[in-house]
Amino acid sequence: MKHFKALEKALNYKFKRHDLIIEALTHKSYKKPYNNERLEFLGDAVLDLIVGEYLFKKFPKENEGVLSKIRASLVNEKGFTTLAKSIDLGNSLLISSAEENNDGRIKPSLLSNAFEAVIGAIYLESGLETASNIAIRLIESSHKSIDLGSLSKDFKTTLQEITQADFGETPTYKLIRAFGPDHKKEFEIAIELQHRVICSAIGRSKKEAQQRAAEIALKKLKGEE
């Protein structure tokens, strides 16, 4: 089918099983008997392993804590969305007209999930080495530098330092809700400062949601929002 030919060119990879890549590109809104959620589940685990092994070999002297932080900065919705955009994945998605009208082709959640599904499909038909080669090539081409300083911006620490200096107190993080299927849980975290909620954010882990909320809070305090 022609609609994934551009994707093959961007990936420098030819799909063997067309049914598998069609499934990987099909969002649940498209109303087919299949969608990309199962492949997304698999691709998530595969990418976690690929990036983990890559960092293990790239940084032989770093400890587990540093490696985990670098991996967390790469293996998340924002990171996968960046990789999806680098191969123009949005144009290959099969989505409903409602999603189309709702900017579905540039929606981070759809792009990130579809990227995981595509890597899951490549893994199934061609194995871990091929999937790894493709994923690492995209990661390296999408980041000028891969290290903790470049990738991990600790917004929580910065926010704490600023609020302590300006208000004489540190912010409180509160879980508002947890939602989604067990393998794809999302969390909404709110930040309270001076007895009022100043913002909230959603992430695929509590830590990610806290960092996103802290980033928003910093912008508000600086008058950017």
N, C-alpha and C positions, 0 to 999 in steps of 0.2 A: 504494500500500500504506500502510496506516494507521500502521505503526510508525515512519515517518520524518516524519509530519506535525508532531509536536512539534518535531522538529529544524528543519523549515522555518520554523516560527514563531519559534524561538530565533534563527535566522540572519536572519530577515526576507527570506527568499529561497525561491522556488518552483522546484523541480528540474524540468528539461525532460525529461531522459532518466532514467526510473526504473531502467533496467538499470544505468546508471552509478552512481547513488547506492547501489543495492543492493550493487553490487560494492565500493564504497568502505566500506560498513559490514560487509562479510563478512570475518571473521577466518578464517585458514587452518584452524582447528580445526573449522569448521562443515561441512567435508567436502562442498564444492560443487566443480564443475569450475573455479571462479574464486575469487579472494580479493582482498584490497585491497593486496597487496604492490606491484603495478605502479603503481597510483595513488598509493600512499605514496611510491614513488621519484620520481614526477613532482611530487607536492605538496611534497616536501622541497626540490627545486630551485626551484619557484615561490615558496615562502615565503622562501627565501634571497634571491631577487631582490626580492620585495615589501618585505621588511624593509630590505634594503640601500638601495633607492631612497628609502624613507620616511626613513631616517636621514640619507641624503645631502642631502635637501631640508630636513629639520628642523634639522640642525646644519651650516650652511654654512661655519662657521669651524673646525670640528674636523678634525683630521688623520686619516689612514687608520687609524692604530693605535687611536685612541679609538673611531672608528666600528666597527672590527672587534670591539673588546671589548664594546661595547654590543650589537651584533648577536649575538655569541656568548652573551650573557646572556639573549637573547630566543629565539633559534633553537636550542633544545635540548629534550630530553625533558621536563624540568621545566616549561619555558615553555609547550610545546604541551599538556602535561597540564592546566595551569591554564586554558588557553583551552578545551580539551575539556570540562572540568568546568563552565565558565561557560555552556555551551550544553547541559549535561546529556547529552553525547554517549554516555556509557556505556549509558544506557537504550535507545539505538537500535541498539546493536551486535548483530550476528548471530554468536553464539559457541556452542561446543559445551556440553553439559551439564557436562562435566568442567571447562571454563574457568569456567562459571557457578558451580560449587561451589568454585572456586579464587579467588573474588573477581575474576574477569576483568573485570567491568564497572567496577572502580575501579583496575585495575592500570595504573600509569603507562605502561608500554611499549605496551599495547594502545590506551590512550586517545591517546597521542601519535601513534602510527602511524595510527590511524583519522582523527585530525584532519588530518594531512598528506594522507591519501587523499581526504577530503571536499573540501579546498581544491583538490586535483588534479582532482577531478570537476567542480567549479565552473569552474575554469580551462578545461577542455576544452569545456564546453558554453556558457559565457558570456564567456570571454576574461579577459585579465589585469586589466583595469580593475575588473570586477565582483569578481573574486577578491580583488583588493587592497583594495577598499572594505570588504568583509566582514572580512578579516583584520585590517586596521588598526583598524577600529571595535572589534573584540574585544580587541585588544592595548591600545588606549587605555582601554577600560572596565575592564580587568583590572589595570592598573597606575596607582597614584596619580601617579607621576612617572616619566618615561622619561629617564634620564640615567645617566652612569657611576656616580655616587655612590650612586644609589638601587638600581641593578640589579646592579652588579658587586661582589660581596663577595670580596676576594682572601684566601681562607683560607690559601693557601700562605705569603704574606708574614707574616700574623699568627702562623702556626705557627712559622715560622723565627725570628721575634723572640722568642717565648716560650721555645722550646727553647734558643736561644742564651743567653738570660738565666738559665734554670733549670738547664740541663745542660752549658752550655759547648760545645754542638755543634749542628749543623743536621741535619734529617732527610734521609734518602736515599730517593728514589723509584725503585722497580724495577718493570719491566713483567713481570707474571706470565703473561699470555696475551693473544692477540688472536683474536677469533672472529667468526663471522657472515659473510654474503655481502659481496662487495667493496663494494657500494654502501651497505652498512649495517654496517660493521665496528664492533665494540665492543672495548674494551680494559679489562683489569683491572690496576690499579696498586696495589702494596703500599708502605707506608711503614715504613722501618726506623729505629729510634732506639736508641742504645746497644746495638747488635748484636742487636736482636730486632725481629721484625715486630710492629707494634702495631695495624695495621688494613689493610684493603684496600677498594677501591671500583671500580665499573665505570662507564664513560662512553663516549659515542659518539666521543670523541677522547681522546688521551692527556692533553691539558690538562684536559679536563672530569673525567676520572677522577682526576687528581691533585688537583684542587680538591675533589672529593667526599671523597677520602680524607683530605685535610687538614682538612676540616670535621668528619669523624668523629673524627680524632685530637685536635682541639681539645676536643671534647665529652668525650672520655676523660680528657684531662689535667685538665679542669675537674671531673671526677667526675660528669658528667651521664649517662655510659653505664657 
